Amino acid sequence: MSVETGRLAAPEVRSMFDRIAPVYDLMNRVMTAGLDQRWRRETVKAVVRPGDRVLDACCGTGDLAVAALEAGAGEVVGLDFSPRMLERARTKQQTVTWIEGDVLALPFDAGSFDAATVGFGVRNVTDLPAALAELRRVLRPQGRVGILEITTPTGVLAPFYRLWFDRVVPLIGKLLKGGAAYTYLPASVRRFPVPAELASLLEQSGFADVSYRTFAGGIVALHTGVAK
């Protein structure tokens, strides 16, 4: 397994995210031309209702969890298995409950949340169907899920995408302390299911009314569904 193939064992993924934690927010802004925060707000708008108890899994440095709280969620729990990422998340918002944990074995009872979100995280899990099943398990009936993820466009933006993510992003990452692991990003995205395939996986995991929409010409997809 290696960074270049986009396939890493769970301990290697955790170590990688610990290393890139200091540059994670900056790289998100650079990679998306500052649009990532707007996409997070769209994710929250799609699935979070006022007063909801919300789980933000694979929360990273916490931007999506904070967006859910700002949108009126009653309680927000942010979970990630990278201690360094959580350290940065805690500096942003103390009201959110930050927990170190694994999306493949969520430390919550069944039916604990009204909504669950994942932003730019599911492509890194070693067993995607198992992660989706865990998200379904901790949601109440009719609970909502929102998954925001980079995908691979097939239209006119495809050549630009390949240039940006295969060449420019890894180069920028190498220039930043701890950012060399961004050579992992292009490969991890290439092996990730296309939007229609992820929608099918959500349905197989116990979600109904699954739909998705894309942003930035298909570079990012937002999937939503409702727990049966």
C-alpha positions in Angstrom: 0.0 0.0 0.0 1.2 3.5 -0.7 0.2 7.2 -0.9 0.6 7.1 -4.7 -1.9 4.3 -5.2 -4.5 5.9 -3.0 -4.7 2.8 -0.9 -3.6 2.9 2.7 -4.3 0.8 5.8 -6.3 2.5 8.5 -3.2 3.3 10.8 -1.4 4.8 7.8 -4.4 7.0 7.0 -4.6 8.2 10.6 -0.9 9.0 10.6 -1.2 10.8 7.3 -4.0 13.0 8.6 -2.1 13.7 11.8 0.8 15.0 9.6 -1.3 17.2 7.3 -3.5 18.7 10.1 -1.5 21.9 10.2 -2.1 22.6 6.5 -5.5 20.9 6.1 -7.7 24.0 6.1 -5.3 26.0 3.9 -5.2 23.1 1.4 -9.0 22.9 1.3 -9.2 26.5 0.4 -6.5 26.3 -2.2 -7.8 23.1 -3.8 -11.4 24.4 -4.1 -10.7 28.1 -4.8 -12.4 28.9 -1.5 -15.7 27.1 -2.4 -15.4 24.3 0.1 -17.1 26.3 2.9 -20.1 27.0 0.6 -20.4 23.3 -0.2 -20.4 22.5 3.5 -23.2 25.0 4.1 -25.2 23.3 1.2 -24.7 20.0 2.9 -26.0 21.2 6.2 -28.9 23.0 4.5 -29.9 19.7 2.9 -30.1 17.5 5.9 -29.9 19.4 9.2 -33.1 20.8 10.8 -33.3 23.2 13.8 -32.9 21.3 17.1 -31.4 18.2 15.5 -28.8 16.1 17.2 -26.2 15.8 14.5 -23.2 13.5 14.0 -20.4 14.8 11.8 -18.3 11.7 11.1 -14.7 12.0 9.8 -15.0 15.6 10.9 -11.4 16.6 10.4 -10.7 20.1 11.6 -14.4 20.6 12.3 -15.7 23.0 9.6 -18.8 21.0 8.8 -19.7 20.3 12.4 -19.4 24.0 13.1 -21.6 24.8 10.1 -24.3 22.5 11.5 -24.2 24.2 14.9 -24.4 27.6 13.3 -27.4 26.4 11.2 -29.4 25.7 14.4 -28.6 22.1 15.3 -29.5 21.5 18.9 -26.4 19.3 19.6 -23.5 18.4 17.3 -21.0 15.6 17.8 -17.8 15.7 15.7 -15.9 12.4 15.4 -12.6 11.7 13.8 -9.8 9.2 14.3 -7.0 11.7 13.9 -6.0 13.3 17.3 -4.2 16.2 15.5 -7.2 17.0 13.5 -9.4 17.1 16.6 -6.9 19.4 18.3 -7.6 22.0 15.6 -11.3 21.4 15.7 -11.5 22.1 19.4 -9.9 25.5 18.9 -12.8 26.5 16.5 -15.8 25.6 18.7 -16.1 24.4 22.3 -19.9 23.8 22.1 -19.4 20.9 19.7 -18.6 17.6 21.4 -15.4 16.3 19.8 -14.7 12.6 20.0 -11.8 10.5 18.8 -13.3 7.4 17.1 -13.7 5.3 14.0 -16.6 5.6 11.5 -16.4 1.8 11.1 -17.3 1.3 14.8 -19.2 4.3 15.9 -19.4 4.6 19.8 -23.1 5.4 19.9 -26.3 3.5 20.4 -28.6 2.8 17.5 -31.0 5.6 16.7 -28.9 8.3 18.5 -29.0 11.0 15.9 -31.5 12.9 13.7 -28.9 13.7 11.0 -25.4 12.6 10.0 -22.9 14.3 7.7 -19.5 13.4 6.2 -17.4 16.0 4.4 -14.5 14.8 2.2 -14.0 11.8 4.4 -15.7 8.6 3.1 -13.2 8.1 0.4 -10.6 7.4 3.1 -12.4 4.6 4.9 -11.1 1.1 4.3 -14.6 -0.5 4.1 -17.2 2.0 2.6 -20.3 -0.3 2.9 -19.5 -0.9 6.5 -19.1 2.8 7.2 -22.5 3.5 5.5 -24.1 0.8 7.5 -22.8 2.3 10.7 -24.1 5.7 9.8 -27.5 4.1 9.1 -27.4 2.3 12.5 -26.9 5.4 14.6 -29.7 7.4 12.8 -33.2 7.4 13.9 -35.9 6.2 11.5 -36.3 9.0 8.9 -33.0 10.4 10.0 -31.1 12.2 7.2 -27.6 11.7 5.9 -25.5 14.1 3.8 -22.2 13.0 2.2 -20.1 15.6 0.5 -17.2 14.2 -1.6 -14.8 14.9 -4.4 -15.6 12.9 -7.5 -14.1 12.7 -11.1 -15.8 14.8 -13.8 -16.2 13.4 -17.2 -17.2 16.5 -19.2 -15.3 19.5 -20.4 -13.7 20.1 -17.0 -12.0 16.7 -17.0 -8.7 17.9 -18.5 -8.5 20.8 -16.1 -9.4 18.5 -13.2 -6.5 16.1 -14.1 -4.1 19.0 -14.4 -5.2 20.6 -11.1 -5.5 17.5 -8.9 -2.8 15.3 -10.5 -0.1 18.0 -10.9 -0.8 21.3 -9.1 -2.3 20.1 -5.8 0.5 17.6 -5.0 3.1 20.2 -5.9 1.5 22.8 -3.6 1.3 20.1 -0.9 5.0 19.3 -1.2 5.8 23.0 -0.7 4.0 23.1 2.7 5.2 21.4 5.8 3.5 18.1 6.2 1.7 18.5 2.9 3.5 15.9 0.8 0.7 13.4 1.6 -1.5 15.3 -0.8 0.0 13.1 -3.5 -2.5 10.6 -2.0 -5.6 12.7 -3.0 -5.7 12.2 -6.8 -5.3 8.4 -6.5 -7.9 8.1 -3.7 -10.4 10.1 -5.7 -9.8 8.0 -8.9 -10.7 4.8 -7.0 -13.7 6.2 -5.3 -17.2 5.3 -6.6 -18.8 7.7 -9.1 -21.9 9.4 -7.8 -24.4 6.9 -9.2 -22.4 4.0 -7.6 -22.3 5.7 -4.2 -26.0 6.4 -4.4 -26.5 2.6 -5.0 -24.4 1.8 -2.0 -26.4 4.1 0.2 -29.6 2.4 -0.9 -28.1 -1.0 -0.2 -27.1 0.3 3.3 -30.7 1.0 4.3 -31.3 4.6 3.0 -34.3 5.6 0.9 -35.0 8.7 -1.2 -31.3 8.8 -2.2 -30.3 11.6 -4.5 -27.2 13.5 -5.4 -26.3 16.7 -7.1 -22.9 18.0 -8.3 -21.1 21.2 -8.0 -18.3 22.8 -9.9 -19.0 20.9 -13.1 -19.1 17.6 -11.4 -15.9 17.9 -9.3 -17.9 17.6 -6.0 -21.0 15.6 -5.3 -23.5 15.9 -2.5 -25.5 12.7 -1.7 -28.5 12.8 0.6 -30.8 10.0 1.9 -33.3 9.1 4.6 -32.9 6.2 7.0 -35.7 3.6 6.4 
